[in-house]
Amino acid sequence: MPISWKQFCKIVEQNHSFTLTTHMRADCDAIGSELAMAYALRSLGKQVRILNGDGVPPHIGFIDSAGEVETLNSEATPADEGKTDVLMILDTSAWSQLGPMADVVRASNAVKVVVDHHVGGDDLGAESFTDVNAEATGRLVLEAMEAMDVDLTPQVATALFAAIATDTGWFRFSSVTAQTYKATSQLVAAGADPTAIFASLYERHSFARLQLQGRILTSAQMDIHGRLIYSCVTRKDLLETGAEATDTEDVVNRLLSVGGIEVALLFLELDSGKTKVSLRSRTTVDVRAVAAQFGGGGHTAAAGVRFAGSLAEAKTAVLDAMRKAME
């Protein structure tokens, strides 16, 4: 259901200081939503900081050119957050995705707010403003800005356009609706430049990123008679190519582009001893339901898991669950 923003506006009106956060390994939707919300609140005279569990991934750093996003235990510590009136979590409602910020959220006595578009999630003790039919949290932030009567600037429009464009696979996913194009039309009118944004996102990769993605594609394997495809990324792959873990973003969608494939999986070995699994579907196969079996979440066609185990363990468990789901 569409969100009624009246209560959200009331919370904003009644409080002065706000801390915004999002999930680990944040994408454009997460960072763009934070930056736009921060601007909106500041324009209303509020005190705002953006504090995440890790830094902005280098390949989307152009969105935060002013360096507004702080990192916990780098620029700030958990103790700093005792003074904030509102702790706002954007683009997630899952404890496992918050990383070290989860402890901050649990310990905080601030009013807690979630703005999100993902299905499911955990009880964060927050008032939730969620629309699972929205294609991106960025569009929800745009709605919130309209409700707060805050005008767009070219910089904010750019952040929100990038948020919506990336979370829809540059408008090719089934989540795209007439509302998507209406929203992006507003953003372009406010100064967002789709050509420049696309170039920043997809035409300025590092050579290391290109080499890593080449490894991912050449090591891909098919399963279930060509209906399932998967690939793995090891710590060795990252070390030998000089790439970052964030350089794996969007590769899973390239795996899904193979004719006849219904589901694509990408396994990423993390240095924490855990494994990140990205799941994508282009049929009726519900990858969110599979992700949920391992504490993950997302959408029917796009989901993620932070698997509490090695790459080999994750590969065995998730592939087995996916095969059963596709029977």
N, C-alpha and C positions, 0 to 999 in steps of 0.2 A: 504493500500500500504506500502511496505517496506520504511523505512526512508532513505533519503539521508543525510548523516552525515557531508557533506562538510560545511554547514553553521554553524552547531554545533561546529565543530573544529575551525572555524573562530572566533566564539564568545569566545571560550576558549583561543585562541591565543592572542586576542586583550585585554583581561582583566586579572587582577591579583588576586583579592580577590573574594571569592565565599562563599555564605551561602546556605546550602542545607536544605530543609524541606520536610515534607510529611504530611499525614493525621493523625487525632487523632486516638488513640487506634491502633497504627501502628502494622502491621503484619510483617512476615518475608520478604515478597517481598518489603515492604516499607523500613524497616531498612537495610536489606541486600543491597538494591539498593543504599541507602545513603552511607553506609560504603564503598562499592566498588567504587562509583563515587568519594568520598572524597580521597581515595587512588590514583585513577587515576589522579586526578587534582594535588595532592601534588607531585606525581612523575614527573610532568611537571613543578614543581617549583611554584605552585600556593598556595596562602594562603586560607585555607578552614576551615569552621566550620559547624557543623551539629546542627541545632536548631529546635526543635519540640515543638508543643503546649502542649504535655504531655510526660511522661517518657516512657522508653522501658518497655513493659509488662514483668513481672518477668519470665513467662514461656518460653520466647525467649531471655532472657538476655544473654545466652551463646554466641550469635552472637556478642554482643558488650561487650566482656570481658574486653576491655581496657577502657570502659566508655567514648567513644567519643561523644555520643549523649548528647547534653545539652538540658535543658528544659527552655522554656520562663518563665521569672519572677522567676526562681530559680537560674540558673547559669547566666542568661542573661535577659535583658529587651529590649522592642521594640526600645528604643533610641540607643542601641548598633548597630543596623542594618543600620544606616544611612551611614556607611562608606564602605559598601560592594559594589563591582562593579557589581556582578551578583547574583540574587536571583533565585535559581533553585528549582523547585517544582517537586517532584518525586512521581509517583504512584497515583496521583489525579489531577483533574483540576476543582474541585468543591469547591466553597467558604464555603459551610456548613461543609465540611469535614476537613477544616484547623483549626477549633477552634480558639483560640486566635491568631494564626499565620495569620489569614485572615486580621486582622488590620495592621499587619506588612507589608504584601504584598501590601495592598492598599496604605499605606503611603510611601512605599519605592520608591525612584527615580532610583533604580538600574535597569540594564537590567534584564528582567524577562524571564525565560526559563521553559517550562514544558516538562518533559519526562514521558510518560504515555502509558498505553495500554487499558484504559477504554473507552467505547462508550459514547459520549455526553460530558457533563461538561459545565462549565461556561467560559465566557470570562474573563480571569485573567489579560488581558493586556500583555500577554506573547507570545514569539515565541514558537510554539508548535512542539515538536518532538514526534508524537504519531503514534502508529501502533495498531489499534484495533484487528488485527489478531494475535498479539503476545500473548502468554499464560501468560506472566509475564513481569513486568517492568524490572526484573532482567536480562532477556535475552536482552532487549534493551540496558541496561547498558553495557553488555558484548559486544554488537555490537559497542557501542560508544568507549569502550576501544580499540577495534581492530582498529577503525578508527583513534584514537589518537596514535596508535602504542605503547600501554602500556601493559607490560607483566603481567600475573597473578601471584599471590603469593598463597600459601596454605590457608592463612587466608581469602583472598578475594574470592578465589574459593569456600571456605566453605560458605561464606555469600551468594554468588550468587546461589549456589546449593540449599541452604535452601529456597531462594526466589522462585526459579522455582519449586522446589518439592512441597512446600506448596500451591502455587497458582494453582497447577494442581491436588491437592488432592493426592499427591504422585503418579503422572502420570496416574491417572485413569479418568480424565475429558476429554471431547471431544475436548478441546482446544489443547491437546497434538498432535504434528506433528513430522515428521522426524527431523525438525529443533530443536525441544525440545531435542531429544536424542543426536543430534550432539553437541548442546551446553553443555549438561551435561557431555558428553564424554570428552569435552575439560576441563571441571572443575575438573573431576575426575583425569584426566591426570596431572592437575596442583596441585593436592594435596587434593581435597575434599574427605572426607571419608563418603560415604552414610550411612554405618552402624552406625557410631558414630553420625552422624547428626540425623538419625531416632531415635536413643536412646535418644538423648537430647530433641527432640521434643515430643516424644510420650511415652516414657518409664520412665519418671522421674517426673510425676505429683505429686502434693501435695495431701494429704488425703482430704483436703477441696475441692479441684477441683473435686476429685472423687465423694464426697458426693453431690456436686452441680449438677454434670452431672447426677447422679442417680435421683435426684429430677426432672430434666428436662425431662428425659426419662419416668419416671413413671407418670408424669402429662400430657403427650402428649395426644392430642385428634385428632380424625379423622373427616373429613368432606367431603362433596360431594361424598357420597357413596364410601369412601375409596380411593379417588383420591388425597385428600389434608390432610396433617398432620401439626399440629402446637403445640407449647408449649410456656409457658411464664416463665420468671424469674423476681421475685420481689426483691425489696431492702431487704425485710425480708428474702428471701432465701439466699442472700449474707451474711447478718448479722448472721443468725443462723448457717450457714456452715463455716463461716470465709473465704469464697472464694472471689476472685476478679472478677470484671466484665469481665476481659480478660479470665477468666477460662471458659467462654461460647464458646470460639473459637472452631470451627469445629464440635460442637454438632449438628448443623443444618444438616450437611451432614450425621450424624448417623440417624437422623429422616428420611432422604430421602432414607435410605437403606431398609425400609419396603416394602415388595412386593406389587405391585399395586399402590404405591404412585407415583404421578406425580410431585407434588410441596410440599415443606416443608417450614414452616415459624417459626422463633424463635423471640419472643418479649422479649426485655430486658429493664426493668424499670431503668432509669438513675436518679441520684440524682439531676439533673438540671431541673427536671420536664418534661423532654423529654423522648422519647422511641426509642431505637435502634431496627430496624427490619431487620433481615437477611432473604433473600429470595433465594431459590434454586429450580431449575427445572431439570428434566431429560427427558423431552419430548419437543415438539415444543412450549409449553407455554413460552411466553416471560416475565420473571419476571422483567427485566429491565424496560419494558414499564409500569408495575404496579408501580414500585419504582419511576419512573419519575413523576407520578401523585402527589407524595408527596415530590418532591424536591430531590429524591435520584437518584441513577445511578448504573452503573456497567456493567454487561454483560447479554446476553440473558438468560443464565442458572444460573447466580449468581449475585445478586444485593443486595444493602443495602439502608436503609432509616434512617435518624435521624428525627423522627416524632415530630413535635412541639405540643406535647400534652401528656396527661397521658397514662398509659398502657391501661386502659379501652377504651379510645378514639382511640388509635392506633389500638387496636385489632378489634374494630368495623369497623373502616374505611378501614383498609388494607384487612381484611378478605372479606368485602363486594366487594371491588375492585377486589380481586383475584377470587372470585366466578364468577363475571361477565366476567372476562378474560377467565375463564375456561368453560364457557357455550358453 
